[in-house]
Amino acid sequence: MTLHVPFLDVRSSFLEIRSELNDAYKKVMHSGQYIHGEEVESFEEKFAAYCGVKYCVGVGNGLEALILILEAFGIGSGDEVIVPANTYIATWLAVSNIGAKVIPVEPEFSTYNIDPERIEDIISPATRAILPVHLYGQPVDMDAILTIAKVHDLVVIEDAAQAHGAVYKEMKAGSIGDAAGWSFYPSKNLGAFGDGGAVTTNDERLAKKVRVLRNYGSEGKYVNEIKGINSRLDPLQAAFLKVKISYLDEWNRRRSVLAEKYRASFLDLRELVLPCVLDWVSPCWHLFVVRTQKRDQLQNYLNKLLHQTFHLYHDQKILSLFFLDLIPTSTILNPCFCASWFLQLGVYNHDKQYRS
Ligand SMILES: Cc1ncc(COP(=O)(O)O)c(C=O)c1O
């Protein structure tokens, strides 16, 4: 059987639940509340409950969620932040944007997530935080990271932009570290119909600080006390997300059905490395990523079957422009090594054929 999977058709999630989304749209438009307000607050409560944390603060996007967390922890110029070498560029830019130094760590070659065993060697007196990314929706080995952080008195900030609904040892991704940054970019497992982001945490002080920082440094209106920015979650997007969050577990389940189908279909292909799923995690399959030295041949073959695929982040020019000193030492960034071996297959699934 041929499985036709468009890589991404974000409109299809709208089509599946359009009447509820249209109602949400009308409610916001008639409310006259287009900044902050009830829709944002009730989404924040809902998302905090979903993640199993006390606080959620809606912000403009995932990059700013990370920037605001770093700032709220007082991290900045002269500090170092440990990040995965293998991630989307936003993780690194959050750190460099606040003036801190990016310290990349190579991935484990089973999960492609940051390798905890390589972290301790590069901790210096300037290290303030570890910023693990649950890449492709695969939870990071958080126990290992938390142990290191405790020994060295470091803050742990989860980049959960790709991990809505992923579970690590019965805890939701984004509820395990000191705080987490989320993106609701439309293609995410929980995606808005525009930009959006959030910070989750159990730390009341941090939540309060992020709330002030996202609103020009002001807790109420025109009470500007610290130097903040404008990074607010739009009420319309909050209303849409509130509808979509009820479907998140079901849509993630569909993703895992597709992931299983891929696994079964590719099992005999010896030259293809399939995603590894450790016993104690439940990924949310933001992406299904395979690795092969014959990547381009595989991509051509799949594309002929109308199965769209994409290369991964490692071709990002900005890395070679701004982080040049780091590239020769990195197997993941160096194009001569693994960068050209990765291919992502579609797991987006709102067509009728995926609904059960
Ligand atoms: C791992 C990771 N971190 C951060 C971000 C930034 O999110 P946003 O695009 O909402 O700023 C993304 C977005 O794709 C991401 O994949």
The ligand as a Tripos MOL2 file, in Angstrom:
@<TRIPOS>MOLECULE
LIG
   16    16     1     0     0
SMALL
NO_CHARGES

@<TRIPOS>ATOM
      1 C1         13.5800   23.8470   18.7460 C.3       1 LIG1
      2 C2         12.9600   25.1870   18.4900 C.ar      1 LIG1
      3 N1         13.1850   26.1930   19.3500 N.ar      1 LIG1
      4 C3         12.6430   27.4000   19.1690 C.ar      1 LIG1
      5 C4         11.8410   27.6710   18.0890 C.ar      1 LIG1
      6 C5         11.3330   29.0610   17.8880 C.3       1 LIG1
      7 O1          9.9480   29.1640   17.7830 O.3       1 LIG1
      8 P1          9.2610   30.3710   16.9990 P.3       1 LIG1
      9 O2          9.3940   30.1020   15.5390 O.co2     1 LIG1
     10 O3          7.8490   30.3510   17.4690 O.co2     1 LIG1
     11 O4          9.9590   31.6190   17.3870 O.co2     1 LIG1
     12 C6         11.5640   26.6600   17.1660 C.ar      1 LIG1
     13 C7         10.7030   26.9390   16.0220 C.2       1 LIG1
     14 O5         10.6440   26.3120   15.0350 O.2       1 LIG1
     15 C8         12.1360   25.3770   17.3620 C.ar      1 LIG1
     16 O6         11.9180   24.3690   16.5280 O.3       1 LIG1
@<TRIPOS>BOND
     1     1     2 1
     2     2     3 ar
     3     2    15 ar
     4     3     4 ar
     5     4     5 ar
     6     5     6 1
     7     5    12 ar
     8     6     7 1
     9     7     8 1
    10     8     9 2
    11     8    10 1
    12     8    11 1
    13    12    13 1
    14    12    15 ar
    15    13    14 2
    16    15    16 1
@<TRIPOS>SUBSTRUCTURE
     1 LIG1         1 GROUP 0 **** ****
